Amino acid sequence: MSYDPAWHCIVGTSFGSYVTHTLGGFLYFSVDKVHILLFRTAAEPSGHLR
């Protein structure tokens, strides 16, 4: 079983982050006082679905 990479988006005025991302899959920028963080991770199956 395999999954495509997953994109994540965080938007806010004040936050911290520590993320693991794939090569070429990280973007951080600001518009006025709003900060946007986009990053892509390799999604892996958890083994069990609930």
Protein Blocks (a to p, Z undefined) as FASTA:
>chain_A
ZZdddddddddfbdcddddddehiaccddehjaccdddddddddehiaZZ
